[in-house]
Amino acid sequence: MNSHRLYRPAPCGLLRAASSPAGSAPSAWPDLVGDPDPGGWRAWLQHVWQGPTAAAIRTASRSLARRVEAICAGEPVPVKDMRRAVVSVVRYVLRETSRPTPFGLFAGVADVEFTAAADVGWGGRHRVRVRADAEWLNEVITGLEQCAPLLERLPVTISTLRQPHGGWLTVPSGSGRVEIRRTPAVRAAEAATRTPMVFADMAACLAAQFPGVAAATINAMLTELVRQRFLVSALRAPGTAPDPLGHLLAQLQRVNAAEIAAVSETVAELRVVQAMLADGIRAPGDHGDRHGDQCRAREEDWDGRRVGLEPKMRLLATAGRSPVVTDLRLDCRVQLPEVVAEDMAEAASVLMRLTAQPGGHAAWREYHAAFLDRYGTGTLVALPELVDPGAGLGYPGGYPGAVLPEPEPGVEAENRPAGRDAGLLALVHRAIIDQAGEIVLNEETVAALGADIGQVRIPPHTELSARVHATSPAALDRGDYTLTVSPARAVGTMTGRFTSAGSPLAEVFAQVPTTVAGAVPAQVSAPMIYPHADNIARTDLFLPHIISLGEHRPPPASGEQAASKRPVLLDVEDLAVTADFDQLYLVSRRLDRVVEPHVFHALRLDKQPPTLARFLIAMARGRAARYTEFDWGTAAELPYLPRVRYGRCVLSPARWRLTIDDVPAHGADWAAFDTAFRRWRRRWRTPAAVELHEDDRALRLDLTEPAHAAILRDRLDRAGHVVLVEAPDPAGDRWLDGHAHQVVVPMLSTRPPVPCPLERHRPVPVTNTAGQLPGASDTRWLSAKLYAPPGLHSRILAEHLPVLLDDLSEPDLNQPDGQAGHSGPGGRAEDGLGTASAVWWLRYRDATDPDHLRIRVRTTGPRHYGTCAAAVGAWAARLREHGMVRRLILDTYDPEVGRYGHGPALEAAERVFVTDSTAVGAQLALPPGAAAPAALAAAGFTAITAAFTGSTAAGMQWLIEHPTAPPDTPPDRAVRAEAIALATGARDLPDANVLVPLWDARHAAITAYRDRLPPGFDVDEVLASLLHMHHIRVTGPHRPAEYQALHLARAAALTWRARKERQ
């Protein structure tokens, strides 16, 4: 296997293909550019309105079908409406022969196997699967829930999507939220329905708790909770129930709903609808049968049957574009050579290596940083607390209701691999100058353009689709083919909706790899924001663990699967989040395992799922490299981009960008537009056959055909620009009888999963109330943020902080809460924490907060806090008068208990912070040239390591055994020699009379802290954190400088060991 191969293909896949071949498109098109021609339009419609085309359009849009049939029948139709209908039919006809995305009868799916040789057969007996539309069914259920006699019989459960905010409770409602007061009665309803409870029983329970409230009032409140989806009734099928209409009827039967006069007729009609949907020719062995939907032979057969079904369904509910959803299973046998799958895996790997965002999404990078700043590493925060926008972090920037800001547009560009944009622009210019038409990548160019992928976390699984270009199955066997590839988010994104439990693809899904060793892959199931999207989101249950959000999942009835076969439900309140410096992790506290949520549909996560579902799904990959289509970076807005190819795989087809400025304005006559458009095509050498891309939709056009050009112009007038992509040669589809298609294959990571963070370190549970608020009775540290340019930080710390320390050591400042203080050398605090003058500090920087110093002052109570705050404020005011600071903020202090421990361990750690701050402050006050900062930092590393490990020998060995990334710039030889001399004791510390006692005090504090560190902490991580914080004090948050200092410390350790071995 290629050493750079990041993914391997699954042994099977899915074919998505247009039901009609390209050769079936009409040879003549209507005139859409001249004067209105109703007669010509009618004649064209009459020509195409027959057979599969008419059946497919009727299935997709009954309203358009009625309009077309009226036109064909000669009924009077306004010219404007007639033209609109003709344009729609033109688009549908183009879609029928050129777009493989499954939709109604236009395109369907078939299984794909990878074998030694190609074997392909296209039949004519495609099978239709039908089911009730989700939006139609939602309206039916909503109406049933409004029937009081029925509702009182139904089990209901509280929504897991609810979120408390003070005295209010909210749940998602469409694109917004709805809220109610969280009264005692509402709280009681919440508590009673954490597991399903019959509505009438719950009402009786509340009546007993609130005897003074009328039964009618209680019922009205509970009914409103059902209406607003705070309570979810048993009528609503969970997202993994394959037959929601069947589920509805089963629940109605369970409560004997047919006995209730108000709904008996509806129940009967629903049974008729179910029977009509199930009536037809059963297809033996078809995996679609498990849906309770029926597969039928031939699209035309179903087209006739739906004529009687849809009006009956419309009497029950009017919602939805069509009350019936139709999918097509193709009569097709596809076996492809295994080398095709291997080429696809190579392409997936190259796309990942070329990612423009190796550090993940900007919003998740910032959210991760905010989590570390608020809670620290090694903590465990309950999920509901974390996403609480009031007391917690809320959601990442850009999410609905987020309190964190959305990342600025330029943030993504700042995180691209160095030189990537410039390298791509150079390749584009060279291809244009050479008129090459394509950029051919090789291993050298991929390595130059991509990130250091060995240092990057990648998604554990993805999908890749490929348009296979080959003239015959024999050509495939010879390797005479090319692939045009396109990535998808994860396994199941393009395949999950069409995959059945027990099928080969389902077996792939069930064994989906994880990022973290031993993690639990869990399927997220939730109702979508817009009910019609549930048609796509609903899939079978593929994973043994499930996170159910906002659903009603009743306990299994007797006779159902054995308990060992039932999915394990992971409750929202059981989930929590922890973090290390690499990423965030979702954890099940009950299972004591990391959980990696997953969905098996292609819906956009930022548009359709509830916000909590989006958050959970995105979290596991938030800091992983982004797997996207080929990202052109700053070149993306160029009017022309050449094809990009790697081996036999086209990673990005040639692309043209036409804007409204390139042609006459909207309203100009066709001749003027046509002349300008032809000129533009000649200039940019745009071929006649292109695909018009609109979001994720593509339509094949022939730009020499006026009707197609008119379609393009309509889109250009609406959007202001259009993207045209080179269309594949139809000859390349001959291996599949000329059908446009995509072969979709799951891609599984070849990397081993990363170690589980729960095994390295037991996270410490924390809550949103753990932080020490300014001036609160239990606050032990004043936390001040002093905003100043980073270039002034060292001067403030060396020259001005001692003044504050002296002020804080004044006896009158130490008396208010009964504590007397004393100062250390030069007014600096000593290492004890019993004094009010103990101070420690950090330099700080992150993407959302400007550079500042964080200064912590030990306080003994609220009055003393106020006195210290006044001293800090007066000191900052003097600095501001000197033009050194902008502002001062007194903030909440959040101890990093997950990183350093809590209780006695935390107090001992804070003593280390005080002594290290004191020592570094004295170092910063050294005269220029006394010691190179990097050399002194390296000596500090060896001293801290020796103190923590218990001896110089153990400390040096630890540094040798824990190498870090090599520095970007090798240290100067003189600095290296100085660092080795200081770290090994061959040279005394500068100003030793001052520094040695301070380093000794730090040594004692570190030793004491190590003794108090509780079991379960990863001591290597703790030591690495102490070293990191030391460097932040010495220099600031600058990783390259830190790596250089660590490199010098390790060099000193190697030198020390070599000398000892020679002795």
N, C-alpha and C positions, 0 to 999 in steps of 0.2 A: 504494500500500500504506500502511496505517496506520503512522505514524512510530513507534508503540509496539509494533508487531508484532515479536515476538521469534522466531517460528517460522513456517514455511511448510509446507503439507501436501505429502506425497508424492502422486504422481498416481494411486495405487491404495491399496487397503486390504484388509481381511479382515472378512467377516461371521461372527459367532459367534451361533448362534441355536438355540433349543429346537426339537426335531424335531416336537413336537406343539403345536398352537395352544392358547391359553388356553381357547377354547370347548370343547375336548375333555375338560376336567376333569369328574369325576363330579358329578352334581347332588346326590347324597346321600353322607353320610360316616358312618363307624361311630361308635357311642356310646362315647366314651372317658372320660366324666365320671361316668356312673352306675354301678350295680352291674355286675359282669362279665357279659357277654352273649356267650358262646361261639357260640351259634347265629347271632346277628346278625352277629358278626364274620366267621363262616365264609361267610355269605351275601354279605356285602359283598366279601370276597376273591374269591369265585367270580365276582362281577359284574365286577370290574376285572381279574382275572387272565386276560387274553386279548390277542391281537394284539400290537401294538408295545409295550404296557406290560409284558406278561409277558416278552417277548423282551429288553427293555432291562434289566429287573431280573435276569433270568437271567445276562445278560452282566456286570452289575455285581457280583452276589453270588450265587454258586452255593449257598452255605449257606442264605441267606435263601430262595432259590427252592425248595430242597428242603423247608424248613419250611412254606412257604406251600402247596406242592403236597400235603404230608401233611395239612394242615388242610383244604384243599379236598376231599381224598379221604375225609374223615371219620375219619382216624386219630386216636387219642387223643393230645392234646397238653396239657401243663399250662397252666392258665389264665394264669399269669404269662408263660410263654413265648409263648402265643398273643397276649396283648396286646402284648408286645414286637414280635412279627412284624407285627401290624396297624399299630402306630405307625410301624415302618420303612417299610411299604408306603405309608402315608399320606404320609410325607415324600418318598418316591421319586415318587409321583404328583404331588405339588405341584412337585417339582423338574422333572419331565418337561414341565410346561406353563409354568413361570415362570422357570427359570434358564438363561441362554444359555451358561454356561461349558462348553466341550466336555468330554464325559465319556461314553465308551461310545456307546450308541445314544440317549442322552437328548438330546444336543445336538451339533451339528457345525459345520462351517465351509464358507464359499464365498468366492470372490473378489469384490471390489468394485472397480468402475471409477467414475471421475468424468468425466462428460460434460456436454453442454449441457442435456440433459433427462433426467428419470427414466425408467427402463425396468426393470420388476421382474416376475419370473415365478417362481412356486414350483411345482416339480414333485413327483412322488411316487416317483421312482426314486433314492433316496439310495444312496450307495455306501459299503460298509464296507471299511476297511483293517485288517488284522489282522497281528500280529507276536508273536513270543515275548516273554513278560514278562521284564524285566531281572533280577528277583530269582530267578525260576525258572532262567534261563540261568546266573546266577552260581553256583547250587548245582551245576548240571550241570558247569560248567567246573572248579569246585573239586574235584569228584569225579574228573574226568579227570586233573587235575594230580597227584593222589595215586597215579597209576599210574606206577611207576618206569620200566618199559620205554618208555612213551610220553613221559614227562618228559625222558628223556635225549635224545630226538630233537628236542625243541622249542627254538627260539630263545628266549632270555630277555634282559632288559635291566634295569639297575638303575633303581629308581624315582627320578624327579626330585623326588618329595615327601620324600625322605629328608632328615634333618637331623642333623648330628653334634653331640654335646654331650660334650666331653672325650673320654673313652674309650668312649662309647656312641653308638649310631646309632638314630634313631627314625623311624618312619613313622606316618601316621594309621591308626587302626583303629577303625571305627565312630565314636562320639563322642569317643573318647580317642586314645591313642597306644600303640604297642608299641615296646619298645626291646630291643636286643641289644648285647653287648659288641663294640666295634669292634676286634677282634683283627687281627693281621697277615693272617690268612686272609680275614677279612671285607673288609679293605682291598683285598686282592688281587682278590677277587670284584668289588668296586666298580670298580676300575680296568679289569678285563677286560671288563665289560659296559656300559661307557658307550655303546657301540653294540651292537645285538643280537648274541648269540653263542649257538651251540648248547650246550645244557646239558652234554652229554657232552664237548664240546671244552673247556668251561670247567673241568669236573672234571679233565680231563687236564692242563690248564694249571696248576691249583693243585697237582696231584700232583707235577708237575715242580718247582714252587717249594718245596713242603714234602715232600721225599721220605721223611721219617720218619713221616708221618701216613698211616694206613691209608685205602685208597680208600673203604671203607664209611663212615668218619668224615667224609670230605670230602663224599660224596654226601648223607649225613644233614644236614650243615650247610647245603648248598646247597638241599636239599629244604625245610628249615625256612625258609630265606630266601624261597623261592617261596610257601610256605604263609602266611607273615606279610606278603607283598606287598612285601618289600624288593626282590625280583626279580619282574618282571612277564613272564608268558609270552605267547607269540604268540597263544594261544587267545583272549585278551581283546581285543575290538575297541575301537579308540579311539572317543572320543565323537562323532566326525564320520563314522564308518562307518555308512552308512544301514541295513545289514542285518547285525546282529551274529550272528544264527544262520548266515547264509550265510558270514560271515567265519570263524566257528568251523569249519564243515564244509570250507571251502577250506584252512584251516590243517591240519586233520586229514588231508585228502587229500594235502597237500604232503609230509607225513612218513609217508605210507602207514600211517596208524593202523589201517586195517581189517585189516592183517596181524597186529596184536597181539591175541592171544586174549583178554586181560583186558578189552579195550575194544571189540572188534569188534562185539559185539551192540549196545552203546550207539551206536556210529557208525551202524550200520544203522537203528536206531530213530530217530535224529536225522534221517536222510535221509527217513524216512517222514513225520516231523512236518513237515519243510520242504515236502515235496510236498503234504501235506494243507493246509498254510497257503497254498500257492500254487495249490491247486486251486479253480477257480471261474470266474466270468465275467469276463474281462478288459475293463476299461473303457477304450476308446480315448481317447488324449489326456489321460488323467488324470495329474496330476503325481505322484500317490501311487505310480505304478508304479515310480518310481526307487528305492523302498525295498526292492524285492525282495519286498514284501508284495503281496497281491492285493486289488484292489477288487472288490466284488461288488454285484449288484443286489439290493436289498431286504434289510432287517434280518432278516426272518423266515427267509429262505433261509440266512443265516449261523447263526441260532439253531439250526436243525436240524443243520447240519454240525458245530458245535462239540461236539455230544453225543458223537460218536465220537472227537473229537480230544483233549479234555481228559483223559479217563481214560488214554489212551496217554501223554500228557505227564506225568501224575502218576506213572507207573511209573518215569520217569527222574529226577524231582525233585519234592519236596513243598513247596518254598518258594513264597511268593507267595500273595496272595489269590486270584489266578487265573493260570494259566500262559499265558494269552493276553491281549494288550492290544488293545483295539478302539477305532478312531477312525471318525468318520462324516464323509463328504464329502457335503454337501447338494446335492440337485438343485435348484439355485437360481441365477437370473440377477439380478444387482443392479447397476444403473447409477444413480448418484445425481447430482443437479446439482452442479456444481463449487462453487456457493455454500455447500453444506453443508460441504465440506472447508474452505472459507475461514472459516466460522463456527467450526469446530472449532479451526483454527489461532489464531483470535482468543481463544478460551477457553483454549487452552494457554498463550498469552502472558499472559493476565490471571492465571491460576493461578501462573505463575512470578513475576510482578510482586508478587503477594500472598504470596510465600513467607515463612514465619515464621523461616526460618534462612538468611538471605542469605550468611552466611559458611561454610555447609556444616555437616557433622556435628561435634558437639562433640568426639568422640573424635579425629577427624582434625585439627581445629584444634589440639588439644593434642599430637597426634603430630607435626604439622608444627613446632610450637614446640620440641618435644623434639629433633627432627632439627636444627633451626637451632642450638639450644643445644649439641648434641653435636658436630655436624660442620660447622656454618656453611653459608653460601650458597656456590654455585660449586664444591662438592665432588662427587665421584662415588663412591658407596659400593656395592660389590658387593651384589646382592640377598641372597645367602645370609648375608653378614656382617651386613647390616642387621637381618634378622629373627631372628638368633641371640639368644635371650633371655639368654644368659650374657655374651657380650662386646659384643653390639650393643644396639639398642633393643628388639628383639622386635617384637611386634605392637601395634597401638593398644589402648588400654584397652577392656575388654569382650570382646576376642577370646580364644578359648581359649588358655590358657598365657601370656597377656600379663603382663609385669612392670609395665607402666604402669597406674596406677589407672583404673578406669572413671569417666568424668565424673559428678559429682554430678547428681541429677535437676534441680536448679535452674539448671544451667549453660545448658541450652537456652533457658530462659525469659529469661536475662540477655542473650541475643544476638538477641532479637526486635527488629524495628524499633521505635523509640521511639513510644509512643502507640498501637501497634497493638491491644493487648489492650483498652485503655480505649475506643478507637474502636469496636471490635466490640461490646463490652458495651453501649455507648450505642445502637448500631443495633439490637441485640436487644431492648433495653428499649422502644425506640420502636415496633418492629414489634409487640411484645406489647400495648402500651398501645393502639395504633391497630387492633389485631386485623387487621393487614394480611396476615399469613400468609407474607409474604416480604420480603426486603431486596433492593431493586433497586440494583445498583451502577452507577455511571457513571464517566467518566474522572476526575472530581474526587475521588470517594470512593476509587477505586483508588489514585490518587496519594497521597492522605492516609494510607491504611492501609499501603501498600507501602514497601519500601526504595527508596533511590535506585538503581534497577536499572542505570543507566548506569555505576555504580561497582562492579557485581557481576559476577562470572563466572557464566555460566549453562551448563548442560549443552549439548553441541553437538547432541544429538538426544534425543527422547523419543517416547512414543506416547500417544495419547489415544483412549479409547473413548467412544462416544456411543450412548445409546438415542434413536432418532429417533422423535419423536411427530408423526405425520401421518395423516390419515384416508385418504389415497390418493396414488398417484404424482403425480396432477395437483396436489394440495395442495403437494407438495414443489416442483413447478415454479413455483407461485405464491409460494413463500416462506412458506406458511402451515404452519409447523412450529416445534417447539421441540426442543432437544437437552438431555439430561441427561448430563453428561460425567464421566469418571473418568480420572485420569492413570495412566500406567505408566512404569516406570523409564527405559527406553531403547528404541531401535528394536529390534524383534524380541522384546521381552519377552512380548507377548501373541500375536505372529504367527509367531515363528521356528519353533516346533514344527510348524507346519502349512504351512510354506513349502518349496518345492522349488527346488533349483538350476536356474537357467535361467528361472524364473518372473518376472513383473514385480516382485513384492516382493523377490525375490532380487537383482534389479538395483539396487533401492533400497539393500538391505543392503550390496552390494559398493561403493557409493559413499558410505558413511556419513561425514558430516563429522567433523572432529576439533576439539578445543579449541585445539591448537597447530598452527601452520602447518607443513606438511610432515611431520606426525606419521604414524606407521604404525598404522592400526587393525589390531589382532591379535585373532583369535578364541581364547578360552581353552577348552581341551578337557581335561576331567579326570573321573575317576569320582567319583560323589557319595558322601557319607559313608554313606548308606543305599542299598543297591543298587536298591530299588524306584524311587527318584527318578530313576534313569537313564532310565526310560520318558519322562520329561518333558525331561530335560537333553539327550538325544540329538537332534541336529539335523544338517542338511547342513552342508557346509563352504561358508561364504559369503565369507570374506575370504582374500586371497592370503597372509597371514602368520598363523601359528598358534603359540600357546604351549601345548605339550603337557605336562601334569603327571600323573605317576604312570601313564603309559600306555606301551604297547608300539607303537611306530610303525616298522615295518620299512622298509628302503630300497625304493624302487620296483623292481618286477620288470621285466625286458625286455618291451617291447611296451606298457607303460603310457604315460600321457600324457608328452608331451615335457617336458623339464626346465623350460622356460619356463612350463608350465602347472601344475606341481606347487606346492603351498604351500611357502612358506619357513618352515622351522622355527626358532623363536627359542628357543635353549637357556636354561635357567634360569641357568646359570653365565655366560652372556653378558650377562645383564641387570644393570643397576645403577640407582641412584636418585640424583637430584640435586634441588636445591631453590633457589628464589629466595624473596623475601618474600611472594609470592602463593600458591605452591602447590608440591607435590612433583611430580616428573616421573620416569617410568620411561624408561630409555634402553637401547637396544641398542648395545653398544660396537662390535660388528662392523659394523653398518649406520651407526653414528654418527647415529642419529636417535631422536627421542622416540617411544615406543611407547604406544599407548592401548588397553589390553585391553578385551575386550567378550565378552559371552555373549548368546545368542539364546533364552533361556528365562525362565520366570516364577518359578523357584524362589527362595525367600528366601535371600539371600546369607548370612545369619547362622545358617542352619539346615542347609543341604544341602552346599554345596561344601566341599572341603578348605580349611583356614585360609589356606594360601598363595594358592589361587585367589581366595578372597574378598578377600584383601588386594590382589591385583593388580587385580581388577575395580573395587574401590572407590577405589583410589588416585587415578585420573584425575579422579574427581568428588568426592573427599573435601572439597575446599575450594570446590567450586562450590555455588551456591544449591541448596537442596533442592527438588525438584519432587515435591510430594505432593498428596493430596487437600486440599481446603480446610481449613486449620488454624484451629480456633476459639480456640486459645490457652487462656487461663484460663476461657473460657466453655464449654469442652468438657464439663464435668461438669454443666452445667445440665440440668434435667429436660426442657426443650423448647428447641429451636433452630429458627428459621424457615428457610424456603427462601431460598437466595441465588441471584440471577439477574443475569446480565450480558447485555444484548441478548436474543437468542433462546436463550441457553445457561444452563441451570441448573447452577451450579457446585457447589451442595450442596443436596440435597433436604431438606425439613423432617424433623426427627428428634426422637424422644422417647426418654427414658431411664427405664425402669421398674426399680426396685430391690426387693429382698426386703422392705424396710421399708415399701413402699407398699401391700402386700397382706398378708393373714394368713400366718403362718408355715407352713412345710412341714408337712403333716399335717392342716391344717385342712380341713373338708369343702368340697366344691365350691361349695355355695351361698354360704358365707362368702367364698370367694375371688372368685366371680363378682360378688357385690355390691360388694366393694371395688374390683374391677377396673373395673366399669362406672362407679363413682364417679370413679376416677382418669381414665378416658377422658373423662368429661364435663368434669372440671376442666381438663384440658389440651387439650380439643377434638381428641382423637385420632380420625382417621377409621377406618372399618371395614377398608378395604383398606390393608394395610401390608406391608412386607417385614421379616422377622426377620433381622437381620444377625448372623452368627457368624463372627468373623474376616473372611475374604474371601469368605464364602459368604452367600447371600441366599435366603430362602424366602418366597414370597408367601403371606400369610395373610388370611383373612376373620375379623376378630375377633368377628363376630356368630355364627360357626359354632363350637359348643362343641368339636368335635374339633380345630379349629385353635387355639383358646384353650388346649386341653390341651397341644398341642405347645409353645406359648409357656410354659406353666407348668412343664413338665418342664425346659425350658432354664433358666428363672429359678431353679428349685430347685437346679440343678446349679451355675450360675455366680454366683448372687447378684444379677445384674442382666442386663437385656437391652436391646438397642438396636433400636428400631423406626423404620423410614424410610417416608415416604409412598410408596405404590406408584403407578406410572403408570396412567393411565386406559387400559384395554384398547383403547378406540377409537383410541388413538394408534398401535396396531400394525396397523391395517387395511391400511396400504400394503404390509405384508409378510404378508398373510393371517392376521393375528392372532398371529404368533409373537414371543415375547419374544426380544430380540436385543441385540447390541452391534455397532456398526461401529467397527473399530479402524483408525486411520490413523497411520503414522509421521509425526513432526513433526521438521523439520530447521531448525537455527538459521539466522536471517537475518544473524547477525553474522559478520564475517570472523574467522578464527582469530587468536589472539594470536601475537606473534612467537616464534620458537623460541629458547629460552634458550641452546641450543648455538651459535647464531650470534652472540649478544651476548657470550658468554664461554665459553672452553674450560674445562670443569670439571676440577678437579684430583683425580686418584684418591687416596683415603685409605682406610686400613684401621682396624680396631678397635684396633690396637696403636699408633696414631699419637699418642695422648694421653700426656702426661707425668705419670706416676704420682708421688704424693708420696714424696720421698726416693730415687727411682730414680737409677741412675748417670747416665742421660742427661737427667735433668730439669734444665731451665734456668730454670724459673720456679716459685716457690712460689705456689699458688693458694688463697687463703683466702676463705671465705664468712662474712661477719659479719652475723648476723641482728639487725636493729634496726628500730624503727618508721621509716617513711619520713620522718616529720617531724623525726627526729633526724639524718638522714644528713648534711645540710649542716653541722650543728654538729660532728659527729664529724670530718668532712673538714677543716673550717676550724680547729678548736680542738685536736683530739686527734691527728689523723694526723701533724702535724709532730713530735709527741713520738715516735711510732714511727719516723719517718724519722731523727730524731736518734739513737735507739737503734740503728737498723740501720747508721748511719754510724760507730759506734764502731770504732776500729781492731781491737779483739779480735774483733769480729764478722766482719771482712773477711779475717782471716788463715787460717782452717782449711784452705782449699783453694788457698792461695798467692796470693790476690788482695788488693790494698790498695784501700781505697775512699776517697772524698771526698764531702762533702755540698755541696749547692747552697745558695743563699740561704735563711737561716732554717732550716737543717737539711734542706731538700728536696733530692732527688736531682737531679744535673745530667743533661744529655741523653745522655751516653754510656752504652752498655750494657756497657762493660767493667767497671763498678763493681758491687759486690754490693749497693749501696744503691739501685739503680734500681728505682722503684716506679711502677706505674700501677693505676688502679682504674675501676670502673663501678658505677653504681647498677643494680639489677636487680629485675625483677618478671616472673612469669608465672603462669599459672593453677594450676600444680602446685607452685610453690615460693614461700614467703612472701617479702616484700620483704627485700632484703639488699644489702650492699655486697660486691663481688668485688674483692679486693685482690691484686695480683700483685707478687711481690718477686723480683728477679733473684738467682739463686744460682749458685754456681760448682762445686758437687759435693755429694754426699750429706752429708758432715760439715757443710758450710756450710749446707745446707738445714736440718739439725737445729738448728743454732744460731739461724738466722733464725726457724724455727718456734717455738723457745722464746721469742724476743723478741716475736713476734706474739701468742703465747699469754699472756705476761705483760701485754702491753698490753691485750688483750681482757679479761683478768681485772680490770684496773683499771676498764675501762669498765663491766663488769658490776657491780662494787661500787657504781658511781654510778647504777645502774639504767638504763643506756643500751643494753645489748645482752642478747640471750637466750642465744645460743650461737655457737660458732665451729666451722667445719668446714674441714679441709684436704682439698682435692679435687684430682682430676685436671685438668690444664690441657690443653685441646684447642685448639691454635692454629687460627685461621680461615684456613687456607691457601687455600681456595677463594675467599675474599673479598679477601684481601690479598696472596696469593702465598706462596711458600716460599723457603727458603734465604736468600740475601742480601736479597731483597725483604721477607721476613717480619721479619728482624732490623731492617731500616730502618723497617718499619711499627711494630714494637714501640718503636722510639726515638720515633716520633711519639706513641704512646700515653703514653709517659713524659712527654714535654714538654707534651703537652696536659693531662695530669693535674696537672702541676706548675703550669701557668698557671691552670687552673680553680681549683685549691686556693687560690692566692693571691687570685683574684677572690672566692671565697667568704669570705675573711678580711677583705674590705673592710668598713669601718664602714657601718652602715645608712644608706641614702640616697645613698651614693656614686654609684651608677648603678642604673637599673632593670635587673633580671635579664634581661628580654626584650630590652632595648636592647643590653646587653653581649653577649648570645648572638648577636644579629644582627651586631654588629661582629665577633665571633669568626668567624661564617660568612664574612663578606667577606674577613677576613684569611686564613682557611684556603683559601678558593677562589682567592685571588690567589697564594698560595704554590704551590698544586698546579698551576694553569694557567700559571704562569711570570711573570705580571704583573698589576698592578691592573686594567688595561684588560681583559685576557682574563678575569680572575675576574669582573668586573662583567658582562661580556657573557654569561658562562656562567649567572649567576644570572638574567639577563633571559630567556635562552632556555630556562630550565628552571623554569617556574612550577609551584607545587604546589597542592594543594587549598586553597581559600580558608579562612581560619580561621573557626571557629564564631562567635567573638566578635571584632569589629574591635578593633584595639589602640587604647588611649587616645591622643589627639592628642599629649599631652606625651611619652609614651613613643615615639611615632613620630618626633617631632622629635629626641628624644635619640638614638634609634637611627641616624637619618640623619646626625646630627652626628658621632657616634663612628665610624660605618662609613666615612664619607667623609673623615675627618681634620679636619673643621671644629672638632672639640673633642678635646682630649687625653684619653687614657685616665686614669681616676682612679688615684692613687698610681702615676704613670707611672714613677717611679724603680724600682719593683719590677716592674710588669707589662710594661713595654716590653722589658727584656732577656729575660723569659720568653717573650713573644710572638715575639721575634726568634729565640730558640732553637727554638721550634716551627716557625717559618718555614723555618729551615735544615733541620730534620729532615724536613719535608714535601717540600722541594725534593729532598733526597737520596733520599727514598723514591720520588718520581715518576721519578727517573732510573733506579732499580733495578727498577721494575715491569716484569715480563716481557711480551713480546708475547702477544696473545690475550686480555688482560684488558680488559673494558669500563671505560675510564677514567671515564666518567660515573658508572657504578655505584660505582666505588671512591670517587670524590669524594663521592657522596651518602652512602656509608657513613661516611666520616670526619666529615661534617657531623652525621649522625645520632648517632654516638657522642659527638661534642662536646656535643650538646644533652643526651644522657643524663647526661653528667658535670655539666653546668651545672644541670639541673633534674630529670632523671629520665625514665623512659619514659612520657612523656605526649604523645601525638600532637597534640592540639589546641594545646598550648603550642608544640610544635615547628613546627607549621604557621604559627603566629602569628609566630615568630621568623624563619622563612624568608620570610614575607610582608614583614616589616620589612626583611630583607636585600635583597630584590628591589626594594623601594621605594627603598632607599639606592642600589642600583645604577642605577636609572632616574634618580634625582636626580643622581648623579655624571656619568652620560652627558650629561644635559641641560646641566649646567654646562660640561662639556668642549666641547660643541657651540657654546655661546655664546662661548667664549673665542676 
